[in-house]
Amino acid sequence: MNFILYDGIEWRNLFPITFTRPVSEIRLGLFTIKERWEKYIGKKIYGIITQPFLSKKYSLINDECFIKNILLINSSYLPNEELIQIIFSLKENEAVFFKEKIVAVKKNFFSCERKEKENVLSFKKKYNIKKIIHIQYPWDIFMNNETVLKKDFMFFTKGKKSFSLLGKNYVLCKEQIFLEEDIEANNVVLNAQFGPIYIEKGVEIMEGSVIRGPAAIGKKSTLNVGSKIYGGTTIGHFCKVGGEIINSVVFSYSNKAHDGFLGNTILGEWCNLGAGTNVSNLRNDYRKVTVWNYEKKDFIPVDIQFFGIIMGDHSKSGINTQFNTATVVGVSTSIFGYGFPPRYIPSFSLGGIQNRKKIPFHQVCETAEIMMSRRRVHFSVLDKKILEYLYQLLDI
């Protein structure tokens, strides 16, 4: 069977995180959604169906494709044992549903030229799954991260042996800690009494750092001196973090290297928070928050009390930036200036409340190229075209 992940209507609801990626490239728990599906099914995903301007970088299949024996899966659903069991038993034109929404459908053939919507009544058989994690909005990422971390740890460490941690360290509940090779740590605390801790290869944890599970630290990332990582936190690959972080997901190649608080937050890739940047994750009056909605172009109420920021790829904050509760930041912004920035900061914005402008596109590219080259990653033509498409499409 050829497995294909596709973006449903959730792609638009997940802005600004999905401005620059398919839903399947969202990270939470120990993996991206695509990586998690590959581990559950035991093989590589055949292809991804996403927006045309993202397809050349992510899709893996061409527009004229004709594929036999396929399983189409909505990327916004996370796999679990029950769903995998049903999927492998599906026959032609049978589907899996969750609350009247399609999760997956089996087809004998699929043509990329035919993109008609599935008719619910046409399926030969419908299976209903009772429980599944559905990522519909950006805040679903940090709200589900603790649960996903625990499930990922239990599922993917079963039968595997952890490496030992060298150096003088304080470790609590060792059986709930899994370490890959080449981890540097000395005089640190790993406390897995409240949830598991997974640390990938090549991570450096500097002295005085404390990790309290459930938490995951991605490969080649660095925790600076005195870092405090609380439960529900995932740090992606090649990140540099410091200060205090709780119940947040930092995508790969992003930095929060200095002191400051980050809570109930999603940072996209290639973000950098300047020294002293702080994020409020609770209103002074303890009320539920309102959050910017891209479709309605207004703030809408959501049933959440703790909410930090959602920041798109390539965005930066200057030193001592203070973010209000439930702030949404677009792609490639550069935030600085006195006072609190607005709770909605459009993509490609330069400055703060005093004098916000749109960054010239050549500067957007120059900044991205410089930052990426520091991690030995090439700013490709495809990367540039994605940002160019967004630059022409989005208004500040």
Secondary structure, 3 states (H helix, E strand, C coil): CEEEEECCCHHHHCCCHHHCCCHHHCEECCEEHHHHHHHHHCCCCCEEECCHHHHHHHCCCCCCCEEEEEEEEECCECCCHHHHHHHCCCCCCEEEEECCEEEEEEEEEEECCCCCCCCHHHCCEEEECCCCCECCCCHHHHHHHHHHHHHHHHHHCCCCCCCCCCCCCEEECHHHEEECCCCEECCCEEECCCCCEEECCCCEECCCCEEECCEEECCCCEECCCCEECCCEEECCCCEECCEEECCEECCCCEECCCCEEECCEECCCCEECCCCEECCCCCCCCCCEEEECCCCEEEECCCCCCCEEECCCCEECCCCEECCCEEECCCCEECCCCCCCCEECCCEECCCCCCEECCHHHHHHHHHHHHHHCCCCCCHHHHHHHHHHHHHCCC
